[in-house]
Amino acid sequence: MAVVKNLLVRAGADFSELQKEMVKARSIPVQCIETGIIYASASEAARQVPKTTQSKICMVCRGQRNTCGGFHWKYYKKENNNE
């Protein structure tokens, strides 16, 4: 990774911005069942909802826990209504 970072910095790329884009591309949206709010990732949800953590939200989504922060969570899958 250090080699890639050095190459990107030398090429004039902002490594931190590139790294953020890579993480964003891998993020899986989550939805709070009770509120219906969809968050871009479990990390974003954990930052915005008190008494939650990214790891515990993911555990709820995977069925390893019942709730996190008093809420039920699921991975959000965009419905394809174009058919």
C-alpha positions as CSV (number, residue, x, y, z in Angstrom):
1,M,0.0,0.0,0.0
2,A,2.9,2.3,0.8
3,V,4.2,1.9,-2.8
4,V,0.8,2.8,-4.2
5,K,0.6,5.8,-1.9
6,N,4.0,7.0,-3.0
7,L,3.1,6.6,-6.7
8,L,-0.2,8.5,-6.3
9,V,1.4,11.3,-4.4
10,R,4.1,11.7,-7.0
11,A,1.5,11.7,-9.7
12,G,-0.2,14.6,-7.9
13,A,-3.2,12.6,-6.6
14,D,-4.6,13.3,-3.2
15,F,-4.3,9.9,-1.5
16,S,-6.8,10.7,1.3
17,E,-9.4,11.6,-1.2
18,L,-8.8,8.6,-3.3
19,Q,-8.9,6.4,-0.2
20,K,-12.3,7.9,0.8
21,E,-13.7,7.2,-2.7
22,M,-12.5,3.6,-2.5
23,V,-14.2,3.1,0.9
24,K,-17.4,4.7,-0.4
25,A,-17.5,2.4,-3.4
26,R,-17.4,-0.7,-1.0
27,S,-20.0,0.7,1.4
28,I,-23.3,-1.1,1.7
29,P,-26.3,1.0,2.5
30,V,-28.2,0.2,5.7
31,Q,-31.8,1.0,6.7
32,C,-33.3,1.6,10.1
33,I,-36.5,-0.4,10.2
34,E,-38.3,1.8,12.7
35,T,-37.6,5.1,11.0
36,G,-37.1,4.0,7.4
37,I,-34.0,6.2,7.1
38,I,-31.4,4.8,4.7
39,Y,-27.8,5.5,5.5
40,A,-25.0,5.2,2.9
41,S,-23.1,2.8,5.3
42,A,-23.2,1.4,8.8
43,S,-20.4,3.8,9.7
44,E,-22.5,6.8,8.7
45,A,-25.5,5.4,10.6
46,A,-23.3,4.9,13.7
47,R,-22.1,8.5,13.5
48,Q,-25.7,9.9,13.3
49,V,-27.6,7.6,15.6
50,P,-26.7,7.8,19.4
51,K,-25.7,4.6,21.2
52,T,-24.8,2.7,18.1
53,T,-21.6,1.3,16.6
54,Q,-20.8,0.3,13.0
55,S,-19.9,-3.2,14.1
56,K,-23.1,-3.8,16.0
57,I,-25.3,-2.4,13.2
58,C,-23.6,-4.9,10.9
59,M,-24.2,-7.7,13.4
60,V,-27.9,-6.9,13.3
61,C,-27.9,-6.8,9.5
62,R,-26.3,-10.3,9.5
63,G,-28.7,-11.7,12.0
64,Q,-26.2,-12.0,14.8
65,R,-28.0,-9.5,17.1
66,N,-31.6,-8.4,17.4
67,T,-31.1,-4.6,17.8
68,C,-28.5,-1.9,18.1
69,G,-29.3,1.3,19.8
70,G,-32.8,0.1,20.3
71,F,-33.4,-0.1,16.6
72,H,-33.6,-3.0,14.1
73,W,-31.4,-2.7,11.0
74,K,-31.1,-4.3,7.6
75,Y,-28.9,-4.0,4.5
76,Y,-30.8,-1.8,2.1
77,K,-31.3,-3.3,-1.4
78,K,-32.6,-0.9,-4.0
79,E,-35.8,-2.2,-5.5
80,N,-35.6,-2.5,-9.3
81,N,-39.0,-1.3,-10.5
82,N,-38.1,-0.9,-14.1
83,E,-39.5,-4.2,-15.1
